Every structure is written in structure tokens, then in C-alpha cells.
């Protein structure tokens, strides 16, 4: 197994650990969950960099990498639903869209077909991750005591319900749009693999 694939597997293993540490009623573990998420996200960047730089491209890597990404982001979204910060219906739309397209891409890979991914779809993924970083840093930092109590007054501002709601509306709409765009751009390839 190549180093990028080992990093990808590490990301998958770290995901449930992050969720457990984030959701338990323990301030120290809640704070550690932020570090775990950042390490898991860093492995995503690093395994991609290694794969491109040293041409560590493998069928297993093409299968595992997008799957690991969706497992990590979906888990984080559901964690924020559980603590009452995000609405379940928006998270379900995002997760179902990403899951369907990830499974379609994996099936296409099995059929030796490649799907085109737009710049906007890549931007969508980056926006999702930035938003999750923001929520994690603010929630763990202010609500879970990582940042000193003197700054607690800022948590109401930074975790403003309207800001988070409309940010999620934007992310949800962008996710739906890029999903429609993905199916349209790859409509002929989709027809081919299901013949």
C-alpha cells in the first residue's frame, strides 16, 4: 500500500474518533477533537500532494480518497446537527448529493470511465471545508473553553444563528447546483456505464 493510501486509511480511522471526542461530555476530549479533525484534513492535502509529486496513483487510491473525504465531511456535518447548530434537512441534502456522486464516480472507475469535475464543484468542496473549520474552531474554542472565558461574549456573535442558517442555505444551494451540473456535464458517460 502506497503512502498516500496509508494516509487516506488514517483519515477514515480518525473520523469516528473525531466524532466520539466531539460528542462526549468532556471538555478536554472536545478540544482534542478539533486537533483530530485538522490532522485528518491535513492528510487529505498531503496524500494528494504526494500522489501528484511522486506519481503514487493507484486504483485503490482513486477509490478510497474521495470516499474518505465524504466520510469525514459528512460526519462533521452530522455532529453539528447533533449539537443543534445545523438543520438536519440541509445536511441530508448535502450528504445525499455527495454520496450519490461519489458512488457514481466509483462505479465509473470500475467501468474504466472518467467523469469531469467542474471548477465550481471543487470550489464547493473547499467552501464546505472552510465552513466546517470555522464552526469547529468557534464551537470548540468558545463553547468548549479552548479560548479563555474572557472571550466567551464573542461566541454569540460568531455562532449567530441567522449567519449560520444563511451560510448553510448558500452551501446547500451550491451543492445542489453543482450536483445538477455534474449530471448534465457527464450525461453521456453516465449513459455509457449503465448500458
N, C-alpha and C positions, 0 to 999 in steps of 0.2 A: 504494500500500500504506500503510495507516494505521500510526501509531507503535506501537500495541500489537502489530500483526502483525510489524513490524520487530524488536521486542524478542523475540517468540516465535521468529522465524527465528534471531536471535542466540543464543537458548538452545539451539536444535538444533545450530548450528555449534559452540558452546562444548563440547557434550557429548563428542564424540570427542577434542577437545583435552584436556579434563579427564582422560579415560581414559588417554590416552597419557602425559601428565605424571605421573599417579598410578602407573602400572605400570612406567615405565622405572626403571632402576637409577641414579638421580641424585637426591641429597637435595634440591638446590635446586628441581628440577622437581617433585619430590614435594610440597614445601612450596607451590609456586605452584599446584599442582592444587587445594589447599584454597581458595585465593582464587578460582580459576576457578569452582569449584562454588558458592561463596557468591554470586558475581556472577550466575551462571546462575539460581540460585534466586531472587535478588533481582529479576531481570527478570520472573519469574513473578508475583510480588506486584505489581510496578509496572505491568505491562501490564494486569493485571486491574483495578487501581485507575484507570488512565487510561480503560479501556473503560467502566467504570461512571460515572465522573465526567463524561466528555465524550461519552458515548453513542457511542463508537467500536466499535459492534457490526457485525461483518460475517460473511458465510458462511465466508470464508477463515479468519477468526479463530476461529470456532467449530470449524472443522475442525482447525486447526493447534495451538491451545492445549493441549487435552487430550493430543494426540499428543506434543507436545514435553515435557509433564510426565512421561509414561510413559517416553519415551526417556531422559530424564535420570535418573529414579529407578531404572529397570531397569539402566541402565549402571552406576550406582553400586553397586547390589546385586551385580552380576556381578563388578565389580572386587574387592569384598571376598571373594567366593568364590575368585577367582584368587589372592589373597594368603593364603588359608587361614583367614580369620576367620569366614566364614559357610558353612553347609552348602548344597550345590547344590540338594537336593531341596526345601528350604523356599523358596529364591529362585525356583525354577521354578514352584512353585505360585502364588506372589505375582505373578510376571511374566505367566504364562499367564492367570490370572484378570483382571488389569488389561488385558491386551491384548485378550482376548475382549470385555470390556465396552466398551472404547474403540472397537473396530471395530463393535460393535453400535450404540453411540451414533452413530457416524459414518454408518452405514447408515441409521439412523433419521432423522438430519438430512437425508440425501439424499432420503428418503421424506417429508420435511416432518412428522416426528413428533418429539415431545419426550419424553424419559424423565425420570422422577422420581428424584432422588438423595436419599437419607436423610441426616440429620444424622450418623448413625453412620458412614456411608461417607466423609463429609467429614472426620470425626474420624480415621478410619483413615488417610487420606492425610496428615493432619498428624502423626500418630504415626510413620508411616513416615519422613517428612522429618526429624523431630526425632531419630529413631534414627540416621539416616544422618549428620546433622550431628554427633551425639555420636561415632559411630565415626570419622568423618573428623578431627574435632578431636583426639580422643585418639590415633588411629593416627598421623596426620601430626605431631601435636605431640610425642608421646613417642617413638614408634618411629622417626620420621624426623628427629628432632633440632630441631624448631622450638622446643620448650621445652627449656631448659637441661638438661645431663646430671645436675644435682643433683636433678632431679625424676623421673629415669628409674625410680626404685623404685616410683613410683605407677602405672606403666603396667601392671604385672602385676595390680594391684587393679582399675584402670579397664577393662582388657581381659580381665577374668576370664571364662574360657570358659563356665562354668556360667551366669553372668549373661547373657552374650550369647546362649547357646543358648536359655535360657528366655524371654528377651525376644523372640527370633525366633519361638519357638513361639507366644507370645501374638499377635504381629503376623500370623503365618501363619493362625492360627485366626480372628482378627478379619477378615482379608482374605477367607477362605473364607466366613465367616458373612455378611459384607456382600455378597458375590457372590450367595449364595443369596437373600438378602433383596432384592437388586436385581432378580433374575429374577422373584421372586414378585410384587413390587410392580408390575412393568411387564409382567406376563404377557399382558395384553390388548393392549397396544401392540405387543408382540413378535409376537403372532398376526396383528395387522393388517398389519405391514410385510412379513411373509412370505407374505401371501395371494397 
